[in-house]
């Protein structure tokens, strides 16, 4: 994620993957990856808050 490797992220993350942006917005996986590819944001760190299997 911090490397911006959207192709690997797309393969690894479940189709229903979501994350919560600092603003509270919860984009679906496809929207989030599209924004990353367009350079609309750059993650410098990741903090996992909740994980379910």
C-alpha positions as semicolon CSV with decimal commas, in nm:
position;residue;x (nm);y (nm);z (nm)
1;X;0,000;0,000;0,000
2;X;0,271;0,247;0,092
3;X;0,457;0,150;-0,229
4;X;0,149;0,228;-0,440
5;X;0,146;-0,122;-0,593
6;X;-0,220;-0,123;-0,694
7;X;-0,196;-0,436;-0,909
8;X;-0,076;-0,648;-0,617
9;X;-0,329;-0,488;-0,384
10;X;-0,607;-0,567;-0,630
11;X;-0,502;-0,934;-0,634
12;X;-0,457;-0,965;-0,257
13;X;-0,760;-0,777;-0,127
14;X;-1,106;-0,934;-0,118
15;X;-1,362;-0,797;-0,367
16;X;-1,565;-0,650;-0,080
17;X;-1,259;-0,486;0,084
18;X;-1,312;-0,137;0,222
19;X;-1,107;0,102;0,425
20;X;-1,196;0,411;0,620
21;X;-1,032;0,732;0,503
22;X;-0,919;0,984;0,762
23;X;-1,228;1,189;0,670
24;X;-1,455;0,896;0,763
25;X;-1,547;0,820;0,401
26;X;-1,550;0,446;0,321
27;X;-1,468;0,395;-0,050
28;X;-1,516;0,054;-0,210
29;X;-1,201;-0,125;-0,323
30;X;-1,235;-0,031;-0,692
31;X;-1,281;0,338;-0,621
32;X;-0,989;0,343;-0,382
33;X;-0,756;0,169;-0,630
34;X;-0,864;0,403;-0,910
35;X;-0,781;0,703;-0,693
36;X;-0,440;0,555;-0,609
37;X;-0,365;0,493;-0,976
38;X;-0,460;0,852;-1,059
39;X;-0,221;0,983;-0,792
40;X;-0,504;1,146;-0,596
41;X;-0,345;1,045;-0,268
42;X;-0,027;0,888;-0,137
43;X;-0,020;0,668;0,173
44;X;0,287;0,706;0,392
45;X;0,178;0,469;0,664
46;X;-0,088;0,213;0,749
47;X;-0,239;0,130;1,084
48;X;-0,463;-0,177;1,100
49;X;-0,762;-0,124;1,327
50;X;-0,988;-0,419;1,253
51;X;-0,943;-0,746;1,071
52;X;-1,200;-1,018;1,017
53;X;-1,151;-1,354;0,852
